Amino acid sequence: MAEAIFMSAGVPDPRRGQEFAATADTVAITAAVSALAYVVLGRRRLIWGGHPAITPMIVVISEGMRIDYSEWVTLYQSEFFKDEFPEDNERFRNIVFTEQVDGDREASLKLMRQRMFTENQFNAAVFIGGMGGIVAEYEMFRQLQPHANVIPVTSTGGASLDVAAKLGDVPSDFQDQRDYVALFHEYLGVSVKEERFRIPGEQPVVVEERFWRP
């Protein structure tokens, strides 16, 4: 699956990850997720492991676009969490369910992530807020998708700060640029001239042929 963007995002829960919640900016997390969906949907495929706090945000931003978002997004969900699936899952017809492993949470998540990163080809990964699971996703992503661009949005706090620390030298824009739409257009290489297409099959292969014309 070419030109796919992986999103790893979450809102830290202070009961389970106090150290991540201490630095997290929930307003910035919401703004960054919404901006990513706005920039990407109808132009690139967006793939993520369904998260109860994130999936509804994608639904809301998608509703105002004249696209078939079930064709542009893919959710991966582990059956381990089947009792916690958000109701908004029903809005996305393109969901990949991965089996749970012996009732083991971490092993089940590892399997889900392995499938995400081996069944798809990614141009980039965006890390927003989150807790320890985001760091685990980053480490596996770098191993299985070594040539993809990595964007830790450190202004959102949480685990994105740990991802940036592991990367080393990262652009100051990831911390200073709060215009997330502009940030993603630049670092994902998605031109503001690109039109949105209802389904991927209607999108020209040549990027320049996607540009709107007056």
N, C-alpha and C positions, 0 to 999 in steps of 0.2 A: 504494500500500500504506500505509494509514493506521496511525498509532500505532507505527511501527517505530522501533527504537533501533539506531543504528550503533555498533559497537564497534571501536575502533582500539587494539590492544594488542600488546605484544611484550616479549620478554626480551632486553635488549641483549647482543650478542656482543662481548666485549672485543677480539677480533681484528679486527672490522670497525668498531666504534664505541666506542673507548676512552673518549671524553668522555661518552658516554651511560651506559656501564657503570659509570663512576666514581660516579655519583649514584644508580644504580638499586638498588632494594630488591627482590630476587627473591621474598622471602617475601611482601611487601606486594603485588607484582604478582599472584602466585598467589591470594592472599586476595581481592583486588579483582575479578579475573576470575570467581572462583567465586561471590562475592557478587552480582555483576551477573547471572550466569546464574540464581542462586537467586531473585532479585527479579523478573526479567523473564519467564523461561520459563513458558509457560502463561497469561501475562497480556499480553505484548506480543511482537511479532515482533522477533527479534534477527538482525542482518545484519552480516557482516564479511568481509574478505578473508582466506581461510584462511591460518593461520600454523601451522607445524609444532609450535611450543611451546604454542600456545593452544588449538587444536582438541581435543587430548586432554583438556584441563581441562573443556571444555564437555561432552564425552562423559561424563565421570565424574559431574559434577553432575546431568546429565540423567537418568542411569540410575535414580535413586531417585525420580523423579517419574512419576506416572501420566498422562503426556501423550505425544502423538506428536510427539517433538521435531523430526522431519523436516518437520512442518507449521509449526513455530514458528521455525525457523532457516533462513537462506539463506546459503550460502557462495559467495563469488565467488573463482574461481581462474583465474589466467592460464596458458595452455598453455605459456608460456615456462618455467614451473617444473614441468612434468609429471613430470620425473624425480625431483622432491623432494616430491611430494605425500605427506602423512602417511597411514599405513594407516587412520587413523580417519576419513578422508574417506568410506570405504565405508559408514560408519554413517549418514551424512547423505545422504538421497536427493535433497535439494533443493540441488543444486550448479549454479551457472552458470559454465560455462567460457568464458573470453574468449580470442580468438585472440592469438597472439604477433605482434609487429610487426617484421618484417625481422630477427628474432633480436636485437632491441634490448631490453634489460632495462627501462630506464626508460620507453621508449615503450610497452612492453607493460603495465607497471604503470599508466601514465597512462590507457590505454584501459580497463583493468579498473575503475579508480576512477571514470572518467567514466560508465561504465555503471551502477555501483552508485548513484551520486548522481543520475542522471537517470531511472533505471528505478524508483526507490522514493521515497516521501515519508516523511521522518523527522521525528519529534518532537524527538529529541535525539541527540547523539553523546557517547560517553564515551571519553576518551583515557587509557590506562594504560601507564606505562613506555615502552618502545619506543626506536627510533632515528630517523634522519632521515626514514624513510618515513612516520612518524606525523605529522611536521610537514607533509609534502607532502599527506597526506590531510586534515589540518585546513584547509590553505589552499584546497584544492579544495572541501571540504565547505562552507566559509563562503561561497564564491562561488556554489555551485549550490543550497545549502539555507540561505539567509540568515536565515530565521525560526526555525530550529531552535535549541534550547538546546545549549550546549556545556559539558561537564563534564571539565576536566583534573584527574585525580586526582594531584595533585602529590606526595602522600606516597609514591607509588610511584617517584618519580624519573624518570631517563631523559628522553625527549623530551616527556613530559607537562609538564615544567618550561618547555620552550620554547613549548609551546602556551599555557600560562598567561601567559607573558611577552608573547606576541603579543596575547592577549585584553586584557591590562591588569589592571584591578581585578577580582579574583575573590574569592569568599568564602573566609575563613580555614578553613572546614570542609574544603575540598579538601586542605589540608595537615594539619590537626589531628585530624580525625575518622577514627579507625582502625576504627570500627565501620562497615564498608563496607555492610553490609546496611541499616543505618539511613540512611546517607548517600544511597544510591540510592533508597530509598523516598521520601525527602524531595525530592531534586532531580530525580527523574524523574517525580514526581507519581503514583507507584503506591501506592495505599493498602494498608496491611497487612490490610485487611478483604477485599480482592479475592480471590476464589477462583481457582484455576487451572482451565483448561478443556482437555480432551483435544485439541481442534483449534480453530483460530480461528473456524470456522463455528458452533461451539456457544456462543461468547461473546456475551452481549447487547451491543448497541450502546451503550446507556445505562450509564455506569460504575456508578451506584448499584445497578443491577440485578445487578451481578456480586458484590456483597458477600455474604459468608457470613451465614447466619442461624442462631441457636441453636435 
